[in-house]
Amino acid sequence: MMNLKSATKLANGVEMPWFGLGVFKVQEGQEVIDSVKTAIKAGYRSIDTASVYGNEEGVGQAIRESGVAREELFITTKVWNTEQGYDSTLAAFDQSLSKLGLDYADLYLVHWPIRAKYKDTWRALEKLYADGKVRAIGVSNFQIDHLEDLLADATVKPMVNQVELHPLLNQQELREYCKAQGIQIEAWAPLAQGHLLDNEVLADIAARHNKTLPQVILRWDLQNGIVTIPKSIKEERIIANADIFDFELSEEEISRINGLNRDQRFGSHPDRFNNE
């Protein structure tokens, strides 16, 4: 974990950067184009979008205008809940790829565990993977029971599980389960949507290292083996978020941050969100 190009090796050998840019709620058009181009110029190589974000076309345009070779980038998108099911997922993927203007995706995720559909959806992801249209496949917002249910029938094991994860919701049990299964954990909302910006423990640790509070959280992610994708549309914040490779948290500091866990969500609970 030396720089923005540092990567974890997924179960199938594909390398995924530890750090990337999330574009949830970033507006289609110039806002997302500028955000992604700024991130790539700053050294980011991983961009995370989704069909429901409505900004895949802008992400694709930014990639084309970035001047960075496609094979150097790691692009993630996701199938939305209303698109789930075998045939509809295959169609949704083709639409996402078309909007992105890409020949392939690096990672395709099932966005939420819709119980009546996610097994058929997963079969579609397995086909896309077998056909070489995506380099890796995974899930998002899956809890242990969802993963166990999926694994009972899956031919290919999910390579990534992207979930809400931050010091107030550190997902320790899920992280240990995924590690045992060879599934890379990834954090969305790693900064708890701003709810930690006045935390005294984090502020104290940040002052020790002459770093910002968000930088401490993102460094905590990396040292815990968590892929992280903070979102920002401000150039200075995009650059600052990535300035986390020149310091290291001590075991005592990591333990203090671990102690902040309250199992507190700011996003939806997977069992209650748009489920069928």
C-alpha positions in Angstrom: 0.0 0.0 0.0 2.6 2.5 -1.2 0.5 4.7 -3.5 -2.7 5.1 -5.4 -1.7 2.3 -7.8 -1.3 -0.2 -5.0 -3.7 -3.1 -5.4 -5.2 -6.1 -3.7 -5.2 -9.4 -5.6 -8.8 -10.7 -5.9 -9.5 -14.5 -5.6 -9.1 -14.9 -9.4 -5.8 -13.0 -9.6 -7.2 -9.7 -10.9 -5.6 -6.7 -9.2 -8.0 -4.1 -7.7 -6.7 -0.8 -6.4 -7.0 -0.4 -2.6 -8.2 3.2 -3.1 -10.7 4.7 -5.6 -13.3 7.4 -6.3 -17.0 6.8 -5.6 -19.5 8.9 -7.7 -22.7 8.3 -5.8 -25.0 11.4 -6.1 -22.5 13.1 -8.4 -24.5 14.8 -11.1 -24.4 13.5 -14.7 -22.7 15.9 -17.1 -19.9 18.3 -16.2 -19.9 17.6 -12.5 -19.1 13.9 -12.8 -16.8 14.5 -15.8 -14.7 17.0 -13.8 -14.7 14.8 -10.7 -13.4 11.7 -12.5 -10.9 13.6 -14.6 -9.6 15.4 -11.5 -9.2 12.1 -9.7 -7.4 10.4 -12.6 -5.1 13.3 -13.0 -4.3 13.1 -9.2 -3.3 9.4 -9.7 -6.6 7.6 -8.9 -7.0 4.5 -11.0 -10.3 3.1 -9.7 -13.7 4.6 -10.3 -16.9 3.2 -8.8 -20.3 4.0 -10.4 -23.7 2.2 -10.8 -26.5 2.2 -13.3 -28.9 3.8 -10.7 -26.4 6.7 -10.2 -27.4 7.9 -13.7 -23.9 9.1 -14.4 -22.2 6.3 -16.4 -22.1 8.3 -19.6 -20.2 11.1 -17.8 -17.8 8.6 -16.2 -17.1 7.1 -19.6 -16.5 10.5 -21.2 -14.1 11.4 -18.4 -12.2 8.2 -19.0 -11.8 8.9 -22.7 -10.7 12.5 -22.0 -8.3 11.5 -19.2 -5.4 10.5 -21.4 -4.8 7.4 -19.3 -4.9 4.0 -21.1 -8.0 2.0 -20.4 -6.0 -1.0 -19.2 -4.5 1.1 -16.4 -8.0 1.9 -15.0 -10.3 -0.2 -12.8 -14.0 0.5 -13.5 -16.8 -0.8 -11.3 -20.5 -0.6 -12.0 -23.6 -2.3 -10.6 -26.9 -3.8 -11.6 -29.9 -2.0 -9.9 -32.7 -3.8 -8.1 -35.4 -3.2 -10.8 -33.0 -4.7 -13.4 -32.3 -7.9 -11.4 -33.1 -11.3 -12.9 -31.2 -13.4 -15.4 -32.2 -11.9 -18.8 -32.8 -8.4 -17.4 -29.3 -8.3 -15.8 -27.6 -9.3 -19.0 -29.5 -6.5 -20.8 -28.7 -4.0 -18.0 -25.0 -4.8 -18.2 -25.0 -4.2 -21.9 -26.7 -0.9 -21.4 -24.1 0.1 -18.7 -21.2 -0.9 -20.9 -22.7 1.2 -23.8 -23.2 4.2 -21.6 -19.6 3.9 -20.3 -18.4 3.5 -23.8 -16.2 0.5 -22.8 -15.5 -2.9 -24.2 -15.5 -4.5 -20.7 -15.9 -3.7 -17.1 -13.4 -4.5 -14.4 -15.9 -5.3 -11.7 -19.7 -5.8 -11.9 -21.7 -6.0 -8.7 -25.2 -7.0 -7.6 -26.2 -3.7 -6.0 -28.6 -5.0 -3.2 -29.7 -8.5 -2.1 -33.2 -8.7 -3.6 -34.1 -12.1 -2.2 -36.4 -13.2 -4.9 -34.0 -12.4 -7.6 -30.3 -12.3 -6.6 -29.6 -16.0 -7.4 -30.8 -15.5 -11.0 -29.0 -12.2 -11.1 -25.8 -14.0 -10.0 -26.1 -16.6 -12.7 -26.2 -13.7 -15.2 -23.0 -12.3 -13.6 -21.3 -15.7 -13.9 -22.2 -15.8 -17.6 -20.8 -12.3 -18.2 -17.6 -13.4 -16.4 -17.3 -16.6 -18.4 -17.8 -14.6 -21.6 -15.0 -12.3 -20.7 -17.2 -9.2 -20.6 -16.1 -8.4 -17.0 -12.9 -9.2 -15.3 -14.4 -9.8 -11.8 -17.8 -10.1 -10.3 -19.2 -9.5 -6.8 -22.0 -8.2 -4.6 -22.9 -5.1 -2.6 -24.7 -4.8 0.7 -24.8 -8.6 1.2 -24.8 -9.8 4.8 -23.5 -13.2 5.9 -26.9 -14.9 5.5 -27.2 -13.6 2.0 -23.7 -14.8 1.1 -24.3 -18.2 2.5 -27.5 -18.5 0.6 -25.8 -17.4 -2.6 -22.8 -19.7 -2.1 -25.0 -22.7 -1.8 -25.7 -22.6 -5.5 -23.0 -20.4 -7.0 -20.5 -21.7 -9.5 -18.3 -18.7 -9.1 -17.7 -17.2 -5.6 -18.2 -13.4 -5.3 -14.8 -11.8 -5.4 -15.9 -8.5 -3.7 -18.5 -7.5 -1.2 -19.1 -3.7 -1.1 -20.9 -2.6 2.0 -21.5 0.5 4.2 -18.4 0.4 6.5 -16.8 3.1 8.7 -15.6 3.4 12.3 -19.2 3.6 13.6 -20.2 0.5 11.6 -17.0 -1.5 11.3 -18.6 -4.8 10.2 -16.1 -6.9 12.0 -18.0 -10.2 11.8 -18.8 -9.7 8.1 -15.1 -8.8 7.4 -13.9 -11.9 9.1 -16.4 -14.1 7.2 -15.5 -12.5 3.9 -11.8 -12.9 4.6 -12.3 -16.6 5.4 -14.2 -17.0 2.1 -11.6 -15.1 0.0 -14.0 -12.3 -0.7 -12.5 -8.8 -0.7 -14.4 -6.3 1.5 -14.9 -2.8 0.2 -16.3 0.2 2.0 -18.9 2.6 0.7 -19.6 5.8 2.8 -16.2 5.2 4.4 -16.4 8.7 6.0 -19.9 8.0 7.5 -21.4 10.7 5.4 -19.8 13.4 7.6 -21.0 12.1 10.9 -17.5 11.6 12.3 -16.0 15.0 11.5 -16.3 16.2 15.1 -15.1 12.9 16.7 -12.6 13.6 19.5 -10.8 10.3 19.2 -10.2 10.7 15.5 -9.3 14.4 15.9 -6.7 13.5 18.5 -5.1 10.8 16.2 -5.2 13.2 13.3 -3.4 15.9 15.3 -0.7 13.3 16.2 0.1 12.7 12.6 -0.6 16.2 11.3 -3.3 14.7 9.1 -7.0 15.5 8.6 -9.7 13.4 10.2 -10.9 11.9 6.9 -7.3 10.9 6.1 -7.1 9.0 9.4 -10.3 7.1 8.6 -9.2 6.2 5.1 -5.8 5.1 6.4 -7.7 2.9 9.0 -9.5 1.3 6.0 -6.2 0.4 4.3 -4.5 -1.0 7.3 -7.5 -3.2 8.0 -7.4 -4.6 4.4 -10.5 -2.7 3.3 -10.8 -1.3 -0.2 -12.2 2.2 0.1 -13.9 4.6 -2.3 -14.5 8.1 -0.8 -16.7 10.4 -2.9 -16.0 14.1 -3.5 -16.6 16.6 -6.2 -14.0 19.1 -4.9 -10.5 19.0 -6.3 -8.8 19.8 -3.1 -10.7 17.1 -1.2 -10.1 14.5 -4.0 -6.4 15.2 -3.7 -6.4 15.3 0.1 -8.3 12.1 0.5 -5.6 10.3 -1.4 -2.8 11.7 0.7 -2.7 8.8 3.1 0.4 6.8 2.0 3.0 8.7 4.0 2.0 7.7 7.5 0.9 4.7 9.5 -1.5 4.2 12.4 -0.1 2.4 15.4 -1.8 -0.7 16.8 -3.0 1.4 19.7 -4.6 4.0 17.4 -6.3 1.3 15.3 -7.7 -0.2 18.5 -9.0 3.2 19.6 -10.7 3.6 16.2 -12.1 0.1 16.4 -13.6 1.0 19.8 -15.8 3.6 18.1 -18.1 1.0 16.6 -21.8 1.4 17.4 -23.2 -0.8 14.6 -24.7 2.5 13.4 -25.9 2.8 9.8 -26.5 6.0 7.9 -27.6 4.1 4.7 -30.4 1.6 4.4 -30.4 -1.8 6.1 -30.0 -4.6 3.5 -33.0 -6.5 4.9 -35.3 -3.6 4.7 -34.2 -1.8 1.5 -36.4 -2.3 -1.6 -36.6 -6.1 -0.9 -39.1 -8.5 -2.4 
